[in-house]
Amino acid sequence: MKCFELTIKDNIAHVVLNRPDKRNSMIKEFWEELPELLVDIDNNARARVIVITSTGPHFTSGLDTSLFGELSRSDATSAKERAIQAQSIFYNEVTKLQKTFTALEKTRLPILVAIQGGCIGGGLDFITACDLRYATQDAFFTIFETNLAMTADVGTFPRLAKIIPEGFVKEMAFTGKRISAEDALRFGLINAVYTTQDEMIRDVLEIAQEIASKAPFAVTGCKKIINYSRDHTTEDTLDYIALWNASHFKMEEISEAMAAFKEKRPGKFANLPKKNLK
């Protein structure tokens, strides 16, 4: 892989953005490799939790400028035809990019992301599709697209506005200014702030290990229901929870959890099944 490194240990898949010399900008391969990674980990039940970290001084500088030309590239031979096709091609390409981050939400596993330095432009689209977010004290966040005379279009607005108050979203969007890790914590964008990246990664991996020790069917159910409730009424969500538990209720897992708690030992729980088994 050109943009990522992957290690899997103790039921934790650790995904690392590994282009620090380019500030982990999101080149073409980024958009291809990330969903492929997620599908492989999820479909093959290779882990119970995913942790995403980055290398270098910045988490990501966002969309690589080399992609701008690709978003409306046409193979039409005439200028008139290229002009007619341009908007449709742009729309199709943007929806592909959107699906990359939607894959984070669709993954059955909880996804924790640890952010250092700049989380710029598309970086916000990226982290808002993750489940839990953590940052170092030098981290900053910006909807940078506004400064480039663009409207953020890969996921920031539909997700960020459901995480932090609308007024703060609009201020970030209208001004394009940076917000600090402290402000991000105050708004509710991130869960905790750390002094150093090493301290952050160590703590995030410990949180991931705690999650991995729980029954995977219960944890994936929590993610599914919480995400569902965000987009549906309370009544609809209550009905969905009842249906979910009716089809996923595992008495064996409950008995094991109770026994493990009583005996003060780790529980021995079944892994999620692989998908698309032939």
C-alpha positions in Angstrom: 0.0 0.0 0.0 1.2 3.5 -0.8 -0.7 5.5 1.9 -1.2 3.1 4.8 0.5 0.5 7.0 -1.6 -2.2 8.7 -0.7 -4.3 11.7 -3.2 -6.6 13.6 -2.5 -7.7 17.1 -4.7 -8.8 20.0 -7.8 -8.2 18.0 -6.9 -4.6 17.2 -6.2 -3.5 13.6 -3.8 -0.6 13.7 -4.0 1.5 10.5 -1.3 4.1 10.0 -1.2 7.0 7.5 2.4 6.7 6.3 3.2 9.6 4.0 4.6 12.1 6.5 6.9 13.8 3.9 3.7 14.8 2.0 1.8 15.6 5.2 -0.4 12.6 4.5 -2.2 14.3 1.8 -5.1 12.3 0.2 -3.8 11.3 -3.2 -5.7 9.0 -5.6 -4.4 5.9 -3.9 -5.7 7.0 -0.5 -9.3 6.9 -1.7 -8.8 3.4 -3.2 -6.8 1.9 -0.4 -8.8 3.0 2.7 -12.1 1.3 1.7 -10.2 -1.8 0.5 -8.5 -2.0 3.9 -11.8 -1.6 5.8 -13.6 -4.2 3.8 -10.8 -6.7 4.2 -10.6 -6.3 8.0 -14.4 -6.3 8.4 -15.5 -9.0 5.9 -12.8 -11.4 7.1 -13.4 -10.6 10.8 -9.7 -10.0 11.2 -10.1 -7.7 14.3 -12.6 -6.4 16.8 -11.5 -2.8 16.8 -9.8 -0.4 14.4 -7.4 2.3 15.5 -6.2 4.9 13.0 -3.1 7.0 13.6 -0.8 9.1 11.5 2.9 9.9 11.1 4.8 13.1 10.9 3.9 16.5 12.3 0.3 16.5 10.8 -2.5 14.0 10.8 -3.4 15.0 7.2 -3.3 18.1 5.0 -6.5 16.9 3.3 -7.2 16.4 -0.4 -4.1 16.4 -2.5 -4.2 19.2 -5.1 -3.2 16.6 -7.8 -6.8 15.3 -7.6 -8.4 18.6 -8.6 -7.7 17.9 -12.3 -9.0 14.3 -12.0 -12.4 15.4 -10.7 -13.5 16.8 -14.1 -11.2 15.0 -16.5 -13.0 13.9 -19.7 -11.9 11.8 -22.6 -14.2 13.6 -25.0 -12.6 14.9 -28.2 -14.4 18.2 -28.6 -14.4 21.2 -26.2 -18.2 21.4 -26.4 -18.6 17.8 -25.3 -16.1 18.2 -22.5 -17.9 21.2 -21.2 -21.2 19.4 -21.3 -19.7 16.4 -19.4 -17.7 18.3 -16.9 -20.3 18.8 -14.2 -21.6 15.2 -14.4 -18.1 13.8 -14.2 -17.3 16.0 -11.2 -20.5 14.8 -9.5 -19.7 11.1 -10.1 -16.1 11.6 -8.8 -17.2 13.4 -5.7 -19.7 10.7 -4.8 -16.9 8.1 -5.1 -14.8 10.1 -2.6 -17.8 10.4 -0.3 -18.2 6.6 -0.3 -14.7 6.2 1.0 -15.5 7.9 4.3 -19.0 6.3 4.5 -17.2 3.0 4.5 -15.9 4.0 8.0 -19.5 4.2 9.2 -20.6 1.0 7.5 -17.8 -1.0 9.1 -19.1 -3.2 11.9 -16.1 -2.5 14.1 -15.6 0.6 16.3 -13.1 3.0 14.8 -10.9 5.1 17.0 -8.8 7.9 15.4 -5.8 9.7 17.0 -5.0 13.1 15.6 -1.8 15.2 15.9 -1.0 18.5 14.3 -3.2 19.6 11.4 -6.5 18.0 10.5 -7.2 20.0 7.5 -10.1 20.0 4.9 -10.8 16.4 4.0 -9.2 15.4 7.3 -12.4 16.6 9.0 -14.5 14.6 6.6 -12.3 11.6 7.6 -12.4 11.9 11.4 -16.1 12.7 11.7 -16.9 9.4 10.0 -15.0 7.6 12.8 -16.6 6.6 16.1 -14.1 8.0 18.7 -11.7 10.9 18.2 -8.6 11.9 20.3 -6.1 14.6 19.7 -2.8 16.0 20.9 -2.7 19.5 22.4 -1.0 20.9 19.2 -3.8 19.6 17.0 -5.9 22.0 15.0 -9.0 21.5 12.8 -10.1 23.6 9.8 -12.8 23.5 7.1 -10.1 24.8 4.7 -12.2 24.4 1.6 -13.8 27.8 2.3 -10.4 29.4 1.9 -10.1 27.8 -1.5 -13.5 29.2 -2.7 -15.0 25.8 -2.3 -17.8 24.2 -0.2 -16.7 21.1 1.7 -18.4 18.2 -0.1 -17.0 14.9 1.1 -18.9 14.5 4.4 -18.0 17.3 6.8 -21.4 19.1 7.0 -23.8 16.2 7.4 -21.6 14.6 10.1 -20.0 17.5 11.9 -23.3 19.2 12.4 -24.5 16.1 14.3 -21.5 16.1 16.5 -21.0 19.7 17.6 -23.5 22.6 17.9 -24.6 24.1 14.6 -23.3 27.6 15.4 -19.8 26.3 15.8 -20.0 24.4 12.5 -21.2 27.5 10.7 -18.5 29.7 12.3 -15.8 27.2 11.2 -17.4 26.9 7.7 -18.0 30.6 7.1 -14.5 31.7 8.3 -12.3 28.7 7.4 -10.4 29.4 10.5 -8.6 26.9 12.7 -9.9 25.6 16.0 -7.6 24.3 18.6 -7.7 20.9 20.3 -9.0 22.6 23.5 -11.9 24.2 21.6 -12.6 20.9 19.8 -12.8 19.2 23.2 -15.1 21.9 24.5 -17.4 21.6 21.4 -17.5 17.8 21.8 -15.6 17.0 18.6 -12.9 15.0 20.4 -13.0 12.8 23.5 -9.7 13.8 25.1 -6.5 15.9 24.6 -3.0 14.6 25.2 0.4 16.3 25.7 2.3 14.1 23.3 1.4 11.8 20.4 3.1 8.8 22.1 0.9 9.3 25.2 -2.2 9.6 23.0 -1.5 6.5 21.0 -0.7 4.5 24.1 -3.9 5.5 25.7 -6.0 5.0 22.6 -4.7 1.5 22.2 -5.6 0.8 25.8 -9.1 2.0 25.1 -9.2 -0.2 22.0 -8.0 -3.2 24.1 -10.8 -2.6 26.6 -13.4 -2.5 23.7 -11.9 -5.6 22.2 -12.4 -7.5 25.4 -16.2 -7.0 25.2 -18.5 -9.3 23.3 -18.2 -8.3 19.6 -21.9 -8.8 18.9 -22.8 -6.4 21.7 -20.3 -3.8 20.6 -21.2 -3.9 16.9 -24.9 -3.6 18.0 -24.1 -0.5 19.9 -22.4 1.1 16.9 -25.3 0.1 14.6 -28.0 1.4 17.0 -26.3 4.7 17.9 -25.7 5.5 14.2 -29.3 4.5 13.4 -30.7 6.7 16.1 -28.8 9.7 14.8 -30.9 9.7 11.6 -34.2 8.4 12.9 -36.9 9.2 15.5 -36.8 7.8 19.0 -39.9 5.7 18.2 -38.2 4.2 15.1 -35.0 3.6 17.0 -36.7 1.8 19.8 -38.4 -0.5 17.4 -35.1 -1.1 15.6 -33.4 -2.0 18.9 -36.1 -4.5 19.7 -35.8 -6.1 16.2 -32.0 -6.1 16.6 -32.0 -7.8 19.9 -34.6 -10.2 18.9 -32.3 -11.4 16.1 -29.0 -11.0 17.9 -29.8 -12.0 21.5 -27.0 -14.4 22.6 -27.8 -16.1 25.9 -24.5 -17.9 25.8 -22.6 -14.6 25.6 -24.6 -13.1 28.4 -23.9 -16.1 30.6 -20.2 -15.9 29.8 -20.1 -12.1 30.5 -21.8 -12.7 33.9 -19.4 -15.5 34.8 -16.4 -13.5 33.7 -17.5 -10.6 35.8 -18.1 -12.8 38.9 -14.8 -14.6 38.5 -12.9 -11.4 37.7 -11.4 -12.8 34.5 -11.6 -11.7 30.8 -14.6 -13.0 28.9 -14.3 -15.6 26.2 -16.6 -14.3 23.4 -17.3 -15.4 19.9 -15.9 -13.3 17.1 -18.1 -11.7 14.5 -18.7 -14.0 11.5 -16.9 -13.5 8.3 -19.0 -11.9 5.6 -19.7 -13.2 2.1 -18.8 -16.8 2.9 -19.0 -19.1 -0.1 
